[in-house]
């Protein structure tokens, strides 16, 4: 039975992207960030295509367990560390490095009687003001920790902006604090890999670019030599001709201004396609059908949306029920779809629902 909606995950593209990122930071090791179910790509499904990464980073112990259960034996980093004794025990059992970012974690570790056998990453606050120890706490932490290996890291607040004084200040404060201490260092996320090569250090941490998507405000992953890993698609349920004056969809928000061919697509916000893509006066979101970009008309509903099929007609291509509709991915960058809606690619990728079928190849 043909799936109603499909997320095709191109594992070859994933491997290509990992190698491309390593070429961007040739003197650093690459930590591939696979949290949030691999940014919506399916953590279990991509786990066997991560061999080109030097390590993988996740947010939770559940994600770490999923990676181990699916064969990942390499370095594994818990970006939020542990919050209680059960998570501490799990990190030890999974041999997952832990990020320490606040005193309560140190207190928990001291009171638990456990000894960490894995590496520790100390997160320093340099300007993000979210998680991390103050810089002047590093000497005390270094003395207090008994770990086989200690790394230090920080996170940038606006690496997407080139020549940001804030990022340059963060780099300066971090380097000034850790210089000469001999710790392995990590600063750069995807955007900083591109915009701040001076931040590459020993480890770079890349998330969005792993999946072939640009972290910058302008351009697409293709512009960076990356390939889209996810192609999200559906199919045409129906094709019909409407007359001038006919109104389409809930709320009758779209009125046909002429005789026109419209298609009903088997996808909606119940699948994770955003309601905000409903046709608006400030611009339209498009889908790709038979090589033509077709605007969404009317409101996106739970299970369906309507599109203007005239761009396909103009190419002289007959369009019928069952035709594939690309919502984003190969031929239609998710960055462009996100921009048309007024959101970010992260939200679209992470937002697919459980009724979307995944195909890995």
C-alpha positions in Angstrom: 0.0 0.0 0.0 1.4 3.3 -1.0 2.0 5.6 2.0 -0.1 8.8 2.2 2.8 10.9 3.3 6.5 9.9 3.0 9.7 11.2 4.4 12.4 9.7 2.2 15.8 9.8 4.0 18.8 9.7 1.8 21.6 8.1 3.8 24.1 8.7 1.0 23.4 12.4 1.3 24.0 12.2 5.0 27.4 10.7 4.6 28.2 13.3 1.9 27.3 16.1 4.3 29.5 14.7 7.1 32.5 14.6 4.8 31.7 18.1 3.5 31.6 19.5 7.0 34.8 17.8 8.0 36.4 19.5 4.9 35.2 22.9 6.2 37.0 22.3 9.5 39.8 20.0 8.5 41.8 20.4 11.7 38.9 19.7 14.1 37.0 16.5 15.0 33.3 16.5 14.2 30.6 16.0 16.7 27.4 15.3 14.8 24.3 16.6 16.7 21.5 14.1 16.4 19.2 15.3 19.2 15.4 15.7 18.7 15.1 12.4 16.8 18.0 13.5 14.5 16.2 16.7 13.7 13.1 14.8 12.7 15.0 12.4 10.4 14.6 9.4 12.7 17.5 8.6 15.1 17.3 4.9 14.8 17.1 5.1 11.0 20.2 7.2 10.5 22.3 5.6 13.2 24.1 3.3 10.9 25.1 6.1 8.5 27.1 8.2 11.0 30.5 6.4 10.6 32.1 9.6 9.2 31.4 11.5 12.5 34.0 11.4 15.3 31.2 11.5 17.8 27.5 12.1 18.2 25.7 14.5 20.5 22.2 14.0 22.0 20.0 15.9 24.5 18.7 13.0 26.6 19.7 9.6 27.9 16.8 8.1 26.0 18.3 9.3 22.7 21.7 8.0 23.9 20.2 4.6 24.5 18.6 4.6 21.1 21.9 5.2 19.4 23.6 2.4 21.4 20.8 0.0 20.8 21.1 0.6 17.0 24.8 0.0 16.9 26.6 3.3 17.5 29.8 2.4 19.4 31.6 5.6 19.0 31.9 8.7 21.2 28.5 9.8 22.6 27.9 13.2 24.3 24.9 14.1 26.5 24.6 17.8 25.9 22.4 18.5 29.0 24.4 16.1 31.2 22.4 14.4 33.9 19.6 15.7 36.1 19.2 12.9 38.7 20.9 9.7 39.9 19.1 7.5 37.3 20.3 9.6 34.4 23.8 9.6 36.0 23.7 5.8 36.2 22.5 5.6 32.6 25.3 7.8 31.3 27.8 5.5 32.9 26.2 2.4 31.6 25.9 3.8 28.1 29.5 5.1 28.3 28.2 8.6 27.3 30.3 11.7 28.0 28.4 14.2 30.1 28.2 18.0 30.0 28.4 19.6 33.4 26.8 23.1 33.4 25.7 23.8 37.0 26.6 23.2 40.6 23.7 20.9 41.3 25.2 18.3 39.0 28.5 18.3 40.9 26.6 18.0 44.2 24.6 15.1 42.9 27.7 13.4 41.7 29.5 13.9 45.0 26.5 12.6 47.0 25.8 9.6 44.8 29.1 7.9 45.5 29.4 7.1 41.7 32.6 7.6 39.8 32.6 8.8 36.3 34.4 6.5 33.9 33.6 8.6 30.8 34.9 12.0 29.8 33.4 15.2 31.3 32.7 18.4 29.3 32.6 21.6 31.3 30.3 24.1 29.8 31.3 27.8 30.3 29.0 30.8 30.2 30.4 33.3 27.7 27.4 35.3 26.6 24.5 32.9 25.8 23.1 33.2 29.4 21.4 29.8 29.2 23.5 27.1 30.6 27.1 27.1 31.9 29.5 27.9 34.7 30.9 31.4 35.1 34.4 31.6 33.7 36.1 32.3 37.0 34.7 28.9 38.3 36.9 26.9 36.0 40.0 26.5 38.3 37.7 25.2 41.1 35.9 22.8 38.8 39.2 21.5 37.5 40.3 20.6 41.0 37.0 19.2 42.1 36.5 16.8 39.2 38.1 13.4 39.1 37.6 12.3 35.5 39.7 10.4 33.0 39.3 13.3 30.5 38.1 16.8 30.7 37.0 19.0 27.8 35.6 22.6 27.9 32.9 24.0 25.6 30.7 27.0 25.1 27.8 27.9 22.8 27.3 31.0 20.6 24.2 33.2 20.8 24.3 34.7 17.2 26.8 32.8 15.1 24.4 33.2 12.1 25.6 36.8 11.9 28.9 37.5 10.3 31.3 39.8 12.1 29.2 39.7 15.2 30.8 41.6 18.1 28.9 39.4 20.5 30.4 36.2 19.0 33.9 37.7 18.8 33.6 38.7 22.5 32.5 35.1 23.4 35.5 33.6 21.5 37.8 36.1 23.3 36.5 35.4 26.8 36.5 31.6 26.2 40.1 31.5 24.8 41.4 33.9 27.4 40.0 31.6 30.2 41.2 28.2 28.9 44.4 29.2 27.2 47.4 27.2 28.3 45.4 24.8 30.4 45.7 21.9 28.0 42.0 21.1 27.7 40.3 19.9 24.5 38.0 22.7 23.4 34.8 23.0 21.5 33.0 26.2 20.5 31.6 26.1 16.9 28.1 25.1 15.9 27.1 24.8 12.3 26.9 28.6 11.7 30.2 29.2 13.4 31.9 26.5 11.3 31.0 28.8 8.3 31.3 32.3 9.8 34.0 32.0 12.4 36.9 29.6 11.4 38.9 30.9 14.4 36.4 29.1 16.6 36.9 25.6 15.2 39.2 24.5 17.9 39.5 20.7 18.7 35.9 19.8 18.2 33.1 21.4 16.0 29.5 20.5 16.7 27.2 20.5 13.7 23.5 19.8 13.7 21.5 21.4 10.9 24.2 21.1 8.2 24.5 17.3 8.8 21.0 17.1 7.2 21.9 19.3 4.2 20.3 22.5 5.5 22.0 25.9 5.7 22.1 27.5 9.2 22.4 31.0 7.7 19.6 33.4 7.2 20.2 33.5 3.4 20.9 30.7 0.9 20.4 27.0 1.1 22.4 23.9 1.8 23.0 23.4 -1.9 24.9 26.7 -1.9 27.3 25.2 0.7 27.8 22.0 -1.2 25.4 20.0 1.0 22.6 17.6 -0.1 19.1 17.5 1.4 18.7 14.3 3.5 15.0 14.5 3.9 12.5 14.7 1.0 9.0 15.1 2.5 6.3 14.2 -0.1 2.6 13.4 -0.5 0.3 12.7 -3.5 -2.6 14.3 -5.2 -6.0 12.9 -4.0 -8.0 14.8 -6.6 -7.8 17.1 -9.6 -10.7 19.3 -10.5 -11.6 22.4 -12.5 -13.1 25.4 -10.6 -14.8 28.4 -12.1 -14.2 32.1 -11.5 -15.9 33.0 -8.2 -15.6 29.5 -6.7 -14.2 29.5 -3.1 -11.8 26.9 -1.9 -11.4 25.4 1.6 -12.3 26.3 5.1 -13.4 29.8 5.7 -13.7 30.4 2.0 -10.5 32.4 2.2 -9.5 31.8 -1.5 -11.6 32.8 -4.4 -10.8 31.7 -7.9 -10.3 34.7 -10.2 -10.7 32.6 -13.4 -11.3 29.1 -14.5 -8.5 27.1 -13.0 -7.3 23.6 -12.3 -6.8 22.8 -8.6 -5.4 19.8 -6.8 -6.1 18.4 -3.4 -3.0 17.1 -1.7 -3.1 14.3 1.0 -1.2 16.2 3.7 -2.1 18.7 6.4 -1.2 19.8 9.9 -2.0 16.3 11.2 1.1 15.2 9.4 3.2 18.1 10.6 2.7 20.3 7.5 2.2 23.8 9.1 -1.2 25.5 9.1 0.7 28.8 8.6 1.4 27.8 5.0 -2.2 28.6 4.2 -2.3 31.2 1.4 -1.9 34.7 2.6 -1.9 38.2 1.2 1.8 38.6 2.1 3.0 35.7 -0.1 2.4 32.1 -0.9 4.0 28.9 0.0 4.7 26.5 -2.9 4.9 22.7 -3.4 6.7 20.9 -6.3 4.6 18.9 -8.8 6.1 17.5 -12.0 8.9 20.0 -11.9 6.5 23.0 -11.4 6.2 25.2 -8.3 2.5 25.3 -7.4 1.1 27.7 -4.8 -1.0 26.6 -1.9 -4.5 28.1 -2.0 -6.9 28.4 0.8 -6.3 27.0 4.3 -4.2 24.0 5.2 -6.5 21.6 7.0 -5.7 18.6 9.2 -5.5 16.1 6.4 -5.4 18.0 3.1 -4.4 21.2 1.4 -5.3 22.7 -2.0 -2.9 23.9 -4.7 -3.1 25.8 -7.9 -2.1 23.4 -10.8 -1.9 26.0 -13.5 2.0 26.1 -13.4 1.9 22.4 -14.3 -0.5 23.1 -17.2 1.7 25.8 -18.5 4.5 23.3 -18.9 2.2 21.1 -21.0 2.4 18.3 -18.5 -0.8 16.3 -17.9 -1.4 15.9 -14.1 -3.6 13.2 -12.6 -4.6 11.8 -9.3 -1.8 10.0 -7.5 0.9 12.4 -8.8 3.8 12.9 -6.3 3.9 16.2 -4.5 7.2 17.3 -2.9 6.6 19.5 0.1 10.3 20.1 0.8 13.6 18.4 0.0 15.0 17.4 -3.4 14.1 20.3 -5.8 12.4 22.4 -3.1 14.7 23.5 -0.2 13.2 23.4 3.2 14.9 26.7 3.9 12.7 28.3 1.2 9.5 26.8 2.5 10.4 27.9 6.0 11.1 31.5 4.9 7.8 31.7 3.0 5.9 30.7 6.2 7.9 32.9 8.5 9.5 30.1 10.5 12.8 28.2 10.6 13.8 25.0 8.9 14.4 23.4 12.3 10.8 23.6 13.2 9.6 22.1 9.9 12.0 19.2 10.1 11.3 18.4 13.7 7.5 18.8 13.3 6.5 15.7 11.3 3.9 13.6 13.0 3.8 9.9 13.7 1.6 9.1 10.7 4.3 10.0 8.3 6.1 6.9 6.9 9.9 6.9 6.7 12.0 5.3 4.0 15.7 5.0 4.5 18.0 4.2 1.5 
